Amino acid sequence: MELVACLSTGKGTWGHVNRLITDGKWDKIILITNEYGKENFSKDNNTELISVNMNQGLIELREEIFSNLKGKFNGTEVAVNFISGAGREHMALVSALLKLGVGIRLMALTKNGVEEV
């Protein structure tokens, strides 16, 4: 299963996303971020960083995420994590995923490891 997550602002959220990546078993990881995240997040070969303009309007942000994610998923469901980022970024990502026709499974790092919530 592919993991899609926002990689944005919030104290300690990059660490959560990084642990989610390393502790989970993912076919592919796609992180929605900005230019700062793309330049500064240490990623492995299985991780793709997609830089978007987080300051644009909600519909424009959704469309940019949608166009960047189109054709990237093999299955009908993706794992999603919303620990990092703001509500409008999360709303744009959910809307883009639903527009792509994929189901979502909310995943998080818990005291028991990576779990669906």
Sequence and secondary structure as in RCSB ss.txt:
>XXXX:A:sequence
MELVACLSTGKGTWGHVNRLITDGKWDKIILITNEYGKENFSKDNNTELISVNMNQGLIELREEIFSNLKGKFNG
TEVAVNFISGAGREHMALVSALLKLGVGIRLMALTKNGVEEV
>XXXX:A:secstr
 EEEEE   STTHHHHHHHHHHHS  SEEEEEE HHHHHH    TTEEEEE  TTS HHHHHHHHHHHHTT  SS
SEEEEE SSS HHHHHHHHHHHHHHT EEEEEEEETTEEEE 
